[in-house]
Amino acid sequence: MRAAAGLDWLRLHDPRHACATFLLVSGASPRTVMKVLGHSQIGLTINTYAHVLPDIERAAVDEAAKHIFG
């Protein structure tokens, strides 16, 4: 089915990784993401499924620098 849809590059859990990442980027709490994915341990959610996007990382560092340096 994946090949027929032209998605043979897509692995089984890729949509779960994307879901977790984009929920976090959208401002959902890690606990909420954990619940959406059906995990019992928040560590699994954060360490396995949530990926830091470069733009989000840069924004977080810039925001922290504003608080430190004014």
N, C-alpha and C positions, 0 to 999 in steps of 0.2 A: 504494500500500500504506500509506503514511503517513497519508493522508487517511482511508482505510477504518478505520485503527486509532485515529483521532482524534488523530494526532500530526503534523498538517500544520505545526505551529509548530517541529518538531524539524528542525534542519539536519543534514546528513550527518556532520559531524565533532563535533557536540555530545557524543555519547557518549565520544569520545576525550578531549575536554577534561575531562569529568566524571571519567573514569577516572584521568587524571593527577592531578587535584586531590585526589581522595579517597584515592588511594594515598599521596600526600605527607602529607595530613592524618593518615592512619593510621600514619605513621612510616616509610614506605618511603623509602629513600635516593633522591636524584635519579638516581643511576646505575641503580638498579633500575627506576625508572619509565621511564627511557630504553630499557632493554632490553625491558620489557613492551610498549612502544609501537613497538619496532622501529626506533628512530632510531639514526643513526650519530654524531650530534653532540648533546652534552648541552645546548648552547645552544638548539637547536630545541625540545627538550623543555621546558626551563624558561621560555624567553621566549615560546613560542607556546601551550603546552598547560597549564601550571600556573598556576592562578589563586589569589590569596590570599583566603581567606574572612575576613570581619571578625572573627569570634570567635577564629580562630587567630592573626591579626595582633595582637589585643589581648593574648592570652595570651603571645605571644612578647615583646611590649614589657613586660608586667608581670614576666615572668621575668628579663629583662635588668635592669630597675629594681631587683629584689631583690638582684642581684649587685653593682650599682653602689652602691646606697644602704643595703643591709642589711635 
